[in-house]
Amino acid sequence: MSKPLKQIKLGAFLMQTGHHIAAWRHPQAQADAGANFAHYAELACRAEAAKFDAIFFADSVGVKTSDPATLARTARADTLEPLTLLPALAAVTERIGLIGTASTTFNEPYNLARKFATLDLISGGRAGWNLVTSNSDFEAKNFNYEKQLEHEQRYERAGEFHDVVVGLWDTWEDNALVRNKESGVFYDVNKLHVLNHKGKHFSVRGPLNVARSPQGRPVVVQAGASETGRELAARTAEVIFVAHQTLGEAKSFYADIKERVKRYGRSPDDVKIMPGIFPVIGRTQAEAEEKFEQLQNLIHPEVGVSLLSNMIGADLSGYPVDGPLPDLPETNGGQSRQQLLVDLARRENLNIRQLYLRISGARGHQQIVGTPARVADQLQQWFEEGGADGFNIMSPWLPGGLDDFIEGVVPELRRRGLFRTEYEGTTLRENLGLKQPKPLISKDVPSPVLQVDSHPA
Amino acid sequence: MSKPLKQIKLGAFLMQTGHHIAAWRHPQAQADAGANFAHYAELACRAEAAKFDAIFFADSVGVKTSDPATLARTARADTLEPLTLLPALAAVTERIGLIGTASTTFNEPYNLARKFATLDLISGGRAGWNLVTSNSDFEAKNFNYEKQLEHEQRYERAGEFHDVVVGLWDTWEDNALVRNKESGVFYDVNKLHVLNHKGKHFSVRGPLNVARSPQGRPVVVQAGASETGRELAARTAEVIFVAHQTLGEAKSFYADIKERVKRYGRSPDDVKIMPGIFPVIGRTQAEAEEKFEQLQNLIHPEVGVSLLSNMIGADLSGYPVDGPLPDLPETNGGQSRQQLLVDLARRENLNIRQLYLRISGARGHQQIVGTPARVADQLQQWFEEGGADGFNIMSPWLPGGLDDFIEGVVPELRRRGLFRTEYEGTTLRENLGLKQPKPLISKDVPSPVLQVDSHPA
């Protein structure tokens, strides 16, 4: 088989002990993963040896304070902050991308711009920012609010936040740093700019005090699937991480986004769409199903109902666990996720227990239980039929689940010519096949604006 | 000589190419230090091999936008963000402490508490937080303000910020994490608490989503020398980094702080006072002076005047460089630093050029130009006469200046029994001789507060 022009991009979405809610109880799971740097270092090195494009970390800025007894049966409250973990992982890896989630709702753009720019320099151009909004009351209560911000308000702030961060990254032009010891000129004063952003949510002058990175800017990643989220992603995202249950959904989303980006003067290739995949892999179908069953049996019903309630944005603990999903009030939180779950329950006539068992691993993402060939078949189909540019692999438990994928599926994809055997470049941007952006500011502002006189504000 | 009961604590204050303003032009300086992780990794490893207690990083959340041409002759705008750099350094070191500066003025306590807690877990209990306030307009303009906050307002916010951060670190009790795979209990629900802080500046519920560290809490470091700064430090600091020109000043400050801490129910040993020292070291006095002269000759007068203006909080560019320091208006910025510089100029009758030459390296800290024995003599005197518990070493240029200290002064201090030959412990707290704090919350709140019902807010 000849090598196809494009190959599948792969992210390793690392979540503590694994994505399955009971993963930490798995006999081979690293139960203290949430606070164990060596565990993450090992995972990052294994993913890099397998030539994954990136490792990926989710984030939340709080601990869910409802239902404490149930929460205490999960590993969810025991985490490391991604933007502190990723630099440490940068130091023990050389080529793999490092994508961290950071909220636009409870941060300041100057702080975040610096941190990602620093990670990008430390890693030699391997940083990515998964831009999210924070959509829960328990997070809001850690930041002077009683309630989460409204959906539209969060996205409006997120859009402006993005523009400020990118603007700050662009305050240094490429090659601004001269560092000429003889002349005594450290940087070219004409290549450092202020931003002077004054918007509805932010007023930020700049410039950034961290230089431009080897890949121009960190890669911007997003996951919003609502109408507002899609518009923001079409305008700003370079990678979209998304949850789909069926190829139909995936193709529809893919086509929609690739069309939307054109309206912002971007090329469809400027955005890589990577659905999450939750693979449970066995040498035979029976072995894969047995592995999955083993994990499912470790879920306490309290934990299952609580997980579902949290994801669906409504308390289901009062309903019979073997009864149907009740009608739900519309939520201000993740709207798209609630609808996804309701559709799934209605489509397949699942009761509450069946629904929580269904999402306890993949959490709304595509779940594949089978042999390496079967997993590869599905990835290939989604990739070739216009549902995905790549996939974010959500291993059920760690490290074993990731090992299964690396040892089984990666070689299978390579045999089919669908996955790399060596990194194409040294930066995340090069490996993902994304353009290196030019600084925007330098074109619009011909003269150096780093002068108080010309900008008396 | 018998080993004294207490020994000198040593920090390596690492600043890009070095603390001297012209350091980057030094023939052996790493000019691209500000964006070069390998440079910092090398320095951290050397400091660790020499058994320094900690490496220390300053921080600023902006680029000074006045006088751009002068700034472009310095390395000051080209930095890495300390809380992103330190985790990467944690991954390449094993025992040395990792102290980073972070502003209480333009951060949220929940975000900062998580980051330091994560650094502490990643490093096995080696994290320290240098708590500062941001006192310049150019920083304020990056965070929606036109002017810096008033001195008293900054410190009031800083005090409450500290209390929230420590409170969040205390939301997890020691040994809360059970991780019992058989019973399915991940943590003891009675050992995780909410904070429910409601204050003037912050409303933060908690708990933190990062577990308690091996040293209980990251070490809290401060540098404020004003009356308000001293009070805050006496109440909250475990290490104080301070600038003194004379032993008299150092003794007076030391005695004052050690007395003040008692009023907060703390022991004088709970606070370690570490003045900054800028050592230029040669095998002979003449060689040391020659090295210093070499650096001084690299300062452009524009850079010197600008540096002084910035430190003193007033624009001196209009005054004759060989004339006297003019009378200055009182500043809202670093009050204590301005007074220090004015006193120095008056005491020694220095003109502007002489004053900027004087502070271009040490920036108000004690400058010692001499042989290793002479440097060791001064450190010993300050230590034994009640002026210091240790010192923060501000190498003139890097890496050479730090090498000079490690190869010359460290062995000399060891010969005198004044510095360790091996780390006493594995955590920063153990090496500094600081107590391991008990969580405060668990004593005050007997029942688990992680229950929505009992706290309906």
Chai-1 contact restraints between the chains, C-beta under 6 A:
chainA,res_idxA,chainB,res_idxB,connection_type,confidence,min_distance_angstrom,max_distance_angstrom,comment,restraint_id
A,R25,B,K181,contact,1.0,0.0,6.0,A-B,restraint_1
A,A31,B,R179,contact,1.0,0.0,6.0,A-B,restraint_2
A,D32,B,R179,contact,1.0,0.0,6.0,A-B,restraint_3
A,A35,B,L121,contact,1.0,0.0,6.0,A-B,restraint_4
A,A35,B,A211,contact,1.0,0.0,6.0,A-B,restraint_5
A,F37,B,I122,contact,1.0,0.0,6.0,A-B,restraint_6
A,V63,B,P207,contact,1.0,0.0,6.0,A-B,restraint_7
A,V63,B,N209,contact,1.0,0.0,6.0,A-B,restraint_8
A,T65,B,L450,contact,1.0,0.0,6.0,A-B,restraint_9
A,T65,B,V452,contact,1.0,0.0,6.0,A-B,restraint_10
A,S66,B,V452,contact,1.0,0.0,6.0,A-B,restraint_11
A,P68,B,V189,contact,1.0,0.0,6.0,A-B,restraint_12
A,P68,B,L450,contact,1.0,0.0,6.0,A-B,restraint_13
A,P68,B,Q451,contact,1.0,0.0,6.0,A-B,restraint_14
A,A69,B,V189,contact,1.0,0.0,6.0,A-B,restraint_15
A,A72,B,F186,contact,1.0,0.0,6.0,A-B,restraint_16
A,A72,B,Y187,contact,1.0,0.0,6.0,A-B,restraint_17
A,A72,B,V189,contact,1.0,0.0,6.0,A-B,restraint_18
A,R73,B,G184,contact,1.0,0.0,6.0,A-B,restraint_19
A,R73,B,F186,contact,1.0,0.0,6.0,A-B,restraint_20
A,T74,B,F186,contact,1.0,0.0,6.0,A-B,restraint_21
A,A75,B,F186,contact,1.0,0.0,6.0,A-B,restraint_22
A,A77,B,N209,contact,1.0,0.0,6.0,A-B,restraint_23
A,D78,B,A211,contact,1.0,0.0,6.0,A-B,restraint_24
A,T79,B,N209,contact,1.0,0.0,6.0,A-B,restraint_25
A,L80,B,T118,contact,1.0,0.0,6.0,A-B,restraint_26
A,E81,B,R114,contact,1.0,0.0,6.0,A-B,restraint_27
A,E81,B,K115,contact,1.0,0.0,6.0,A-B,restraint_28
A,E81,B,T118,contact,1.0,0.0,6.0,A-B,restraint_29
A,T84,B,P87,contact,1.0,0.0,6.0,A-B,restraint_30
A,T84,B,K115,contact,1.0,0.0,6.0,A-B,restraint_31
A,T84,B,T118,contact,1.0,0.0,6.0,A-B,restraint_32
A,T84,B,L119,contact,1.0,0.0,6.0,A-B,restraint_33
A,P87,B,T84,contact,1.0,0.0,6.0,A-B,restraint_34
A,P87,B,P87,contact,1.0,0.0,6.0,A-B,restraint_35
A,P87,B,A88,contact,1.0,0.0,6.0,A-B,restraint_36
A,A88,B,P87,contact,1.0,0.0,6.0,A-B,restraint_37
A,A88,B,A88,contact,1.0,0.0,6.0,A-B,restraint_38
A,A88,B,A90,contact,1.0,0.0,6.0,A-B,restraint_39
A,A88,B,A91,contact,1.0,0.0,6.0,A-B,restraint_40
A,A88,B,I122,contact,1.0,0.0,6.0,A-B,restraint_41
A,A90,B,A88,contact,1.0,0.0,6.0,A-B,restraint_42
A,A91,B,A88,contact,1.0,0.0,6.0,A-B,restraint_43
A,A91,B,A91,contact,1.0,0.0,6.0,A-B,restraint_44
A,A91,B,V92,contact,1.0,0.0,6.0,A-B,restraint_45
A,V92,B,A91,contact,1.0,0.0,6.0,A-B,restraint_46
A,E108,B,F143,contact,1.0,0.0,6.0,A-B,restraint_47
A,Y110,B,N142,contact,1.0,0.0,6.0,A-B,restraint_48
A,R114,B,E81,contact,1.0,0.0,6.0,A-B,restraint_49
A,K115,B,E81,contact,1.0,0.0,6.0,A-B,restraint_50
A,K115,B,T84,contact,1.0,0.0,6.0,A-B,restraint_51
A,T118,B,L80,contact,1.0,0.0,6.0,A-B,restraint_52
A,T118,B,E81,contact,1.0,0.0,6.0,A-B,restraint_53
A,T118,B,T84,contact,1.0,0.0,6.0,A-B,restraint_54
A,L119,B,T84,contact,1.0,0.0,6.0,A-B,restraint_55
A,L121,B,A35,contact,1.0,0.0,6.0,A-B,restraint_56
A,I122,B,F37,contact,1.0,0.0,6.0,A-B,restraint_57
A,I122,B,A88,contact,1.0,0.0,6.0,A-B,restraint_58
A,K141,B,R205,contact,1.0,0.0,6.0,A-B,restraint_59
A,N142,B,Y110,contact,1.0,0.0,6.0,A-B,restraint_60
A,N142,B,V204,contact,1.0,0.0,6.0,A-B,restraint_61
A,N142,B,R205,contact,1.0,0.0,6.0,A-B,restraint_62
A,F143,B,E108,contact,1.0,0.0,6.0,A-B,restraint_63
A,N144,B,S203,contact,1.0,0.0,6.0,A-B,restraint_64
A,R179,B,A31,contact,1.0,0.0,6.0,A-B,restraint_65
A,R179,B,D32,contact,1.0,0.0,6.0,A-B,restraint_66
A,K181,B,R25,contact,1.0,0.0,6.0,A-B,restraint_67
A,G184,B,R73,contact,1.0,0.0,6.0,A-B,restraint_68
A,G184,B,H300,contact,1.0,0.0,6.0,A-B,restraint_69
A,F186,B,A72,contact,1.0,0.0,6.0,A-B,restraint_70
A,F186,B,R73,contact,1.0,0.0,6.0,A-B,restraint_71
A,F186,B,T74,contact,1.0,0.0,6.0,A-B,restraint_72
A,F186,B,A75,contact,1.0,0.0,6.0,A-B,restraint_73
A,Y187,B,A72,contact,1.0,0.0,6.0,A-B,restraint_74
A,V189,B,P68,contact,1.0,0.0,6.0,A-B,restraint_75
A,V189,B,A69,contact,1.0,0.0,6.0,A-B,restraint_76
A,V189,B,A72,contact,1.0,0.0,6.0,A-B,restraint_77
A,S203,B,N144,contact,1.0,0.0,6.0,A-B,restraint_78
A,V204,B,N142,contact,1.0,0.0,6.0,A-B,restraint_79
A,R205,B,K141,contact,1.0,0.0,6.0,A-B,restraint_80
A,R205,B,N142,contact,1.0,0.0,6.0,A-B,restraint_81
A,P207,B,V63,contact,1.0,0.0,6.0,A-B,restraint_82
A,N209,B,V63,contact,1.0,0.0,6.0,A-B,restraint_83
A,N209,B,A77,contact,1.0,0.0,6.0,A-B,restraint_84
A,N209,B,T79,contact,1.0,0.0,6.0,A-B,restraint_85
A,A211,B,A35,contact,1.0,0.0,6.0,A-B,restraint_86
A,A211,B,D78,contact,1.0,0.0,6.0,A-B,restraint_87
A,H300,B,G184,contact,1.0,0.0,6.0,A-B,restraint_88
A,L450,B,T65,contact,1.0,0.0,6.0,A-B,restraint_89
A,L450,B,P68,contact,1.0,0.0,6.0,A-B,restraint_90
A,Q451,B,P68,contact,1.0,0.0,6.0,A-B,restraint_91
A,V452,B,T65,contact,1.0,0.0,6.0,A-B,restraint_92
A,V452,B,S66,contact,1.0,0.0,6.0,A-B,restraint_93
